[in-house]
Amino acid sequence: MAAMLQRGLRRAGYAVDTVGTGTDAIWTIVENPFGVVVLDAMIPAPDGFEVCRQIRAKQRWTPVLMLTARDGTADKVRGLDAGADDYLTKPFALDELLARVRALLRREPVARPALVRAGDLVLDPASRTVRRGDQPITLSAKEFALLHELMRRAGETLSRTHLIEHVWDFAYDGGSNVVDVYVRYLRDKVDRPFGRDTIRTVRGAGYRLDPQG
């Protein structure tokens, strides 16, 4: 897999370094200013999830595209909680991977601290807790994952397709209205009880979390 990706990325014009273990990955990422990291979740220990956690703990904010053979939502959430920026399930088309790499390269690396904050709304991925100021908020697993994605990209308009792919499942074949339903659930828990309007609808485009809402 690594050799195939290396050939494909080099043909697309990228300079590519490869390593085969989690230990080597941590050292290489910490010591080198890469544009993007393509990280397989199932590399020899420590696995990709732990690699991602450790490089974020060392304040390395290079965008990470996580690859895995697992397609369950729980593993996607686990990868995002560890600090990954995007998630691609094997098997995949090389063209799709290249498109995701291009998208990540267009972003400026941003810090991903242990706590995710948007105004007085605070989310802790490790303990899976949310609070508004000093008031704890109880969310279901899906509500938590959706809020996490919105908060990670606060200020950005996220399409329903993006939210389905990052919070549900790439193979999810239900209607996009499931996003609308869960956004309503979130508003009823994190906004309306506090007289806030944090989660905004962007007509025809999707949703945006406004920390000052």
Secondary structure, 3 states (H helix, E strand, C coil): CHHHHHHHHHHCCCCCCCCCCHHHHHHHHHHCCCCCEEEECCCCCCCHHHHHHHHHHCCCCCCEEEEECCCCHHHHHHHHHHCCCEEEECCCCHHHHHHHHHHHHCCCCCCCCCCEEECCEEEECCCCEEEECCEEECCCHHHHHHHHHHHHCCCCEECHHHHHHHHCCCCCCCCCHHHHHHHHHHHHHHHHHHCCCCEEEECCCEEEECCCC
